[in-house]
């Protein structure tokens, strides 16, 4: 059974926001936006594998990332073009807001 990736027209705004509501997942999106595709195992050092698997699933099923097998490991890619097509400007706004330091 393959990994579930919603088609572009099936990405739901509430799923995108739910996926981005977690600081770890938001950080993953920021890293992918800045660096491009990365191996799953190279993100979030020290986090248990079961936790990572959960976060990848939420991001993938929310339509934010594509998770694909490359050789013996999986690579994460931000679905920037799909998100831009579905919700123009949303990802850029989220990334800009995430880059602003929290007050206090």
Backbone as JSON Lines, residues from 0, in Angstrom:
{"i":0,"aa":"X","n":[0.83,-1.18,0.0],"ca":[0.0,0.0,0.0],"c":[0.88,1.25,0.0]}
{"i":1,"aa":"X","n":[0.59,2.18,-0.92],"ca":[1.38,3.4,-1.02],"c":[0.96,4.45,-0.01]}
{"i":2,"aa":"X","n":[1.76,5.48,0.08],"ca":[1.45,6.57,0.98],"c":[0.37,7.46,0.37]}
{"i":3,"aa":"X","n":[-0.54,7.94,1.2],"ca":[-1.64,8.78,0.72],"c":[-1.17,10.22,0.57]}
{"i":4,"aa":"X","n":[-1.3,10.73,-0.66],"ca":[-1.04,12.14,-0.96],"c":[-2.3,12.68,-1.64]}
{"i":5,"aa":"X","n":[-2.97,13.65,-1.06],"ca":[-4.17,14.16,-1.72],"c":[-3.8,14.85,-3.04]}
{"i":6,"aa":"X","n":[-4.69,14.73,-4.01],"ca":[-4.52,15.47,-5.26],"c":[-4.64,16.95,-4.93]}
{"i":7,"aa":"X","n":[-4.1,17.78,-5.81],"ca":[-4.11,19.22,-5.55],"c":[-5.5,19.74,-5.25]}
{"i":8,"aa":"X","n":[-6.49,19.33,-6.02],"ca":[-7.85,19.84,-5.81],"c":[-8.53,19.24,-4.59]}
{"i":9,"aa":"X","n":[-7.88,18.29,-3.93],"ca":[-8.43,17.68,-2.72],"c":[-7.78,18.21,-1.45]}
{"i":10,"aa":"X","n":[-6.8,19.09,-1.58],"ca":[-6.16,19.68,-0.4],"c":[-7.16,20.63,0.25]}
{"i":11,"aa":"X","n":[-7.41,20.4,1.53],"ca":[-8.41,21.2,2.25],"c":[-7.71,22.21,3.17]}
{"i":12,"aa":"X","n":[-8.21,23.42,3.18],"ca":[-7.62,24.48,3.97],"c":[-7.54,24.11,5.45]}
{"i":13,"aa":"X","n":[-8.59,23.5,5.97],"ca":[-8.57,23.14,7.4],"c":[-7.5,22.09,7.7]}
{"i":14,"aa":"X","n":[-7.19,21.21,6.74],"ca":[-6.13,20.22,6.94],"c":[-4.76,20.89,6.91]}
{"i":15,"aa":"X","n":[-4.6,21.87,6.03],"ca":[-3.34,22.62,5.96],"c":[-3.1,23.34,7.29]}
{"i":16,"aa":"X","n":[-4.11,24.05,7.77],"ca":[-3.95,24.78,9.04],"c":[-3.73,23.82,10.21]}
{"i":17,"aa":"X","n":[-4.42,22.71,10.22],"ca":[-4.23,21.73,11.3],"c":[-2.8,21.21,11.29]}
{"i":18,"aa":"X","n":[-2.27,20.93,10.11],"ca":[-0.9,20.43,10.01],"c":[0.11,21.48,10.47]}
{"i":19,"aa":"X","n":[-0.16,22.74,10.15],"ca":[0.76,23.82,10.5],"c":[0.62,24.28,11.95]}
{"i":20,"aa":"X","n":[-0.37,23.78,12.66],"ca":[-0.61,24.24,14.03],"c":[0.4,23.69,15.03]}
{"i":21,"aa":"X","n":[1.19,22.71,14.62],"ca":[2.2,22.13,15.51],"c":[3.56,22.76,15.2]}
{"i":22,"aa":"X","n":[4.28,23.26,16.21],"ca":[5.57,23.91,15.97],"c":[6.59,23.03,15.25]}
{"i":23,"aa":"X","n":[6.62,21.73,15.55],"ca":[7.56,20.84,14.86],"c":[7.25,20.76,13.38]}
{"i":24,"aa":"X","n":[5.98,20.6,13.06],"ca":[5.6,20.49,11.65],"c":[5.83,21.81,10.92]}
{"i":25,"aa":"X","n":[5.55,22.92,11.58],"ca":[5.82,24.22,10.97],"c":[7.32,24.37,10.69]}
{"i":26,"aa":"X","n":[8.15,23.92,11.61],"ca":[9.6,23.97,11.41],"c":[10.02,23.12,10.21]}
{"i":27,"aa":"X","n":[9.43,21.96,10.06],"ca":[9.74,21.1,8.9],"c":[9.4,21.83,7.61]}
{"i":28,"aa":"X","n":[8.24,22.46,7.55],"ca":[7.83,23.21,6.36],"c":[8.82,24.34,6.08]}
{"i":29,"aa":"X","n":[9.24,25.04,7.12],"ca":[10.23,26.12,6.95],"c":[11.54,25.59,6.39]}
{"i":30,"aa":"X","n":[12.01,24.47,6.92],"ca":[13.27,23.88,6.43],"c":[13.13,23.45,4.97]}
{"i":31,"aa":"X","n":[12.03,22.78,4.64],"ca":[11.83,22.34,3.26],"c":[11.71,23.52,2.31]}
{"i":32,"aa":"X","n":[11.08,24.59,2.74],"ca":[10.95,25.78,1.89],"c":[12.31,26.41,1.62]}
{"i":33,"aa":"X","n":[13.19,26.36,2.61],"ca":[14.51,26.97,2.47],"c":[15.52,26.08,1.75]}
{"i":34,"aa":"X","n":[15.4,24.76,1.94],"ca":[16.46,23.87,1.45],"c":[16.06,22.95,0.32]}
{"i":35,"aa":"X","n":[14.78,22.78,0.08],"ca":[14.35,21.81,-0.92],"c":[14.23,20.44,-0.3]}
{"i":36,"aa":"X","n":[14.1,19.39,-1.13],"ca":[13.88,18.03,-0.63],"c":[15.0,17.57,0.32]}
{"i":37,"aa":"X","n":[14.59,16.87,1.37],"ca":[15.56,16.32,2.32],"c":[15.15,14.92,2.74]}
{"i":38,"aa":"X","n":[16.12,14.08,3.1],"ca":[15.78,12.75,3.62],"c":[15.04,12.87,4.95]}
{"i":39,"aa":"X","n":[14.05,12.01,5.15],"ca":[13.24,12.04,6.38],"c":[14.1,11.99,7.64]}
{"i":40,"aa":"X","n":[15.13,11.18,7.62],"ca":[15.95,10.97,8.8],"c":[16.86,12.12,9.16]}
{"i":41,"aa":"X","n":[16.95,13.14,8.3],"ca":[17.87,14.24,8.58],"c":[17.19,15.43,9.27]}
{"i":42,"aa":"X","n":[15.91,15.31,9.56],"ca":[15.18,16.39,10.21],"c":[14.84,16.0,11.65]}
{"i":43,"aa":"X","n":[14.79,16.99,12.52],"ca":[14.33,16.81,13.9],"c":[15.13,15.74,14.65]}
{"i":44,"aa":"X","n":[16.42,15.96,14.78],"ca":[17.28,15.05,15.53],"c":[16.77,14.85,16.95]}
{"i":45,"aa":"X","n":[16.88,13.63,17.43],"ca":[16.51,13.31,18.8],"c":[15.03,13.07,19.03]}
{"i":46,"aa":"X","n":[14.23,13.16,17.98],"ca":[12.79,12.91,18.1],"c":[12.54,11.43,17.8]}
{"i":47,"aa":"X","n":[11.76,10.73,18.62],"ca":[11.5,9.31,18.37],"c":[10.89,9.07,16.99]}
{"i":48,"aa":"X","n":[11.25,7.95,16.41],"ca":[10.78,7.61,15.07],"c":[9.25,7.59,14.97]}
{"i":49,"aa":"X","n":[8.58,7.09,16.0],"ca":[7.12,7.04,15.97],"c":[6.52,8.45,15.91]}
{"i":50,"aa":"X","n":[7.16,9.38,16.59],"ca":[6.69,10.77,16.56],"c":[6.91,11.37,15.18]}
{"i":51,"aa":"X","n":[8.08,11.11,14.6],"ca":[8.37,11.6,13.24],"c":[7.36,11.04,12.25]}
{"i":52,"aa":"X","n":[7.09,9.75,12.34],"ca":[6.14,9.1,11.43],"c":[4.78,9.78,11.51]}
{"i":53,"aa":"X","n":[4.35,10.1,12.72],"ca":[3.07,10.81,12.9],"c":[3.11,12.18,12.21]}
{"i":54,"aa":"X","n":[4.17,12.94,12.44],"ca":[4.26,14.28,11.86],"c":[4.32,14.22,10.33]}
{"i":55,"aa":"X","n":[5.07,13.27,9.78],"ca":[5.15,13.14,8.31],"c":[3.76,12.83,7.75]}
{"i":56,"aa":"X","n":[3.01,11.94,8.44],"ca":[1.68,11.57,7.96],"c":[0.74,12.77,7.96]}
{"i":57,"aa":"X","n":[0.75,13.55,9.03],"ca":[-0.13,14.72,9.11],"c":[0.21,15.73,8.01]}
{"i":58,"aa":"X","n":[1.5,15.99,7.81],"ca":[1.92,16.91,6.75],"c":[1.58,16.38,5.37]}
{"i":59,"aa":"X","n":[1.79,15.1,5.16],"ca":[1.52,14.46,3.87],"c":[0.02,14.47,3.57]}
{"i":60,"aa":"X","n":[-0.78,14.01,4.52],"ca":[-2.22,13.94,4.3],"c":[-2.87,15.32,4.27]}
{"i":61,"aa":"X","n":[-2.2,16.31,4.84],"ca":[-2.67,17.69,4.76],"c":[-2.34,18.34,3.43]}
{"i":62,"aa":"X","n":[-1.53,17.67,2.62],"ca":[-1.18,18.19,1.31],"c":[0.03,19.11,1.29]}
{"i":63,"aa":"X","n":[0.76,19.17,2.4],"ca":[1.91,20.07,2.49],"c":[3.2,19.47,1.95]}
{"i":64,"aa":"X","n":[3.36,18.18,2.09],"ca":[4.6,17.54,1.64],"c":[4.29,16.33,0.77]}
{"i":65,"aa":"X","n":[5.29,15.95,0.0],"ca":[5.28,14.69,-0.72],"c":[6.38,13.85,-0.09]}
{"i":66,"aa":"X","n":[6.08,12.62,0.23],"ca":[7.04,11.7,0.86],"c":[7.22,10.54,-0.1]}
{"i":67,"aa":"X","n":[8.43,10.42,-0.65],"ca":[8.68,9.41,-1.68],"c":[9.93,8.61,-1.36]}
{"i":68,"aa":"X","n":[9.88,7.33,-1.72],"ca":[11.04,6.46,-1.54],"c":[12.09,6.82,-2.58]}
{"i":69,"aa":"X","n":[13.31,7.02,-2.09],"ca":[14.47,7.24,-2.95],"c":[15.52,6.26,-2.46]}
{"i":70,"aa":"X","n":[15.68,5.18,-3.21],"ca":[16.57,4.12,-2.75],"c":[15.99,3.47,-1.51]}
{"i":71,"aa":"X","n":[16.77,3.45,-0.44],"ca":[16.33,2.78,0.79],"c":[15.73,3.72,1.82]}
{"i":72,"aa":"X","n":[15.62,5.0,1.49],"ca":[15.02,5.93,2.45],"c":[13.98,6.81,1.78]}
{"i":73,"aa":"X","n":[13.25,7.52,2.58],"ca":[12.22,8.42,2.07],"c":[12.72,9.85,2.08]}
{"i":74,"aa":"X","n":[12.27,10.6,1.08],"ca":[12.61,12.01,0.96],"c":[11.33,12.83,1.1]}
{"i":75,"aa":"X","n":[11.45,13.95,1.79],"ca":[10.33,14.87,1.96],"c":[10.52,16.06,1.02]}
{"i":76,"aa":"X","n":[9.45,16.43,0.34],"ca":[9.47,17.58,-0.57],"c":[8.25,18.44,-0.27]}
{"i":77,"aa":"X","n":[8.45,19.74,-0.16],"ca":[7.34,20.66,0.04],"c":[6.54,20.77,-1.26]}
{"i":78,"aa":"X","n":[5.25,20.68,-1.17],"ca":[4.38,20.77,-2.35],"c":[4.02,22.23,-2.63]}
{"i":79,"aa":"X","n":[5.04,23.03,-2.81],"ca":[4.89,24.47,-2.99],"c":[3.97,24.8,-4.17]}
{"i":80,"aa":"X","n":[4.22,24.21,-5.33],"ca":[3.41,24.52,-6.52],"c":[1.95,24.11,-6.33]}
{"i":81,"aa":"X","n":[1.73,22.95,-5.73],"ca":[0.35,22.49,-5.5],"c":[-0.38,23.42,-4.53]}
{"i":82,"aa":"X","n":[0.31,23.83,-3.47],"ca":[-0.3,24.73,-2.5],"c":[-0.58,26.1,-3.11]}
{"i":83,"aa":"X","n":[0.33,26.57,-3.95],"ca":[0.14,27.86,-4.6],"c":[-1.05,27.81,-5.56]}
{"i":84,"aa":"X","n":[-1.17,26.7,-6.26],"ca":[-2.3,26.53,-7.18],"c":[-3.63,26.49,-6.42]}
{"i":85,"aa":"X","n":[-3.64,25.79,-5.32],"ca":[-4.89,25.59,-4.56],"c":[-5.25,26.82,-3.72]}
{"i":86,"aa":"X","n":[-4.24,27.4,-3.05],"ca":[-4.46,28.54,-2.16],"c":[-3.39,29.6,-2.45]}
{"i":87,"aa":"X","n":[-3.56,30.39,-3.51],"ca":[-2.54,31.35,-3.93],"c":[-2.09,32.28,-2.79]}
{"i":88,"aa":"X","n":[-0.77,32.32,-2.58],"ca":[-0.18,33.22,-1.6],"c":[-0.16,32.71,-0.17]}
{"i":89,"aa":"X","n":[-0.9,31.65,0.13],"ca":[-1.01,31.18,1.51],"c":[0.34,30.75,2.09]}
{"i":90,"aa":"X","n":[1.07,29.93,1.38],"ca":[2.33,29.43,1.91],"c":[3.31,30.56,2.18]}
{"i":91,"aa":"X","n":[3.39,31.53,1.27],"ca":[4.3,32.66,1.48],"c":[3.92,33.45,2.73]}
{"i":92,"aa":"X","n":[2.64,33.66,2.95],"ca":[2.18,34.38,4.14],"c":[2.55,33.6,5.4]}
{"i":93,"aa":"X","n":[2.32,32.3,5.38],"ca":[2.64,31.46,6.54],"c":[4.14,31.49,6.82]}
{"i":94,"aa":"X","n":[4.96,31.36,5.79],"ca":[6.41,31.36,5.98],"c":[6.91,32.7,6.49]}
{"i":95,"aa":"X","n":[6.36,33.79,5.98],"ca":[6.76,35.12,6.48],"c":[6.36,35.28,7.94]}
{"i":96,"aa":"X","n":[5.16,34.86,8.28],"ca":[4.69,34.98,9.67],"c":[5.53,34.1,10.6]}
{"i":97,"aa":"X","n":[5.92,32.93,10.14],"ca":[6.72,32.02,10.96],"c":[8.13,32.54,11.18]}
{"i":98,"aa":"X","n":[8.59,33.42,10.3],"ca":[9.94,33.96,10.42],"c":[10.02,35.13,11.4]}
{"i":99,"aa":"X","n":[8.87,35.69,11.76],"ca":[8.84,36.83,12.69],"c":[9.0,36.31,14.11]}
{"i":100,"aa":"X","n":[9.97,36.86,14.86],"ca":[10.15,36.4,16.25],"c":[8.91,36.67,17.1]}
{"i":101,"aa":"X","n":[8.66,35.76,18.02],"ca":[7.54,35.9,18.95],"c":[7.84,37.06,19.9]}
{"i":102,"aa":"X","n":[6.84,37.88,20.24],"ca":[7.08,38.98,21.19],"c":[7.37,38.43,22.59]}
{"i":103,"aa":"X","n":[8.17,39.19,23.3],"ca":[8.41,38.83,24.69],"c":[9.68,38.19,24.85]}
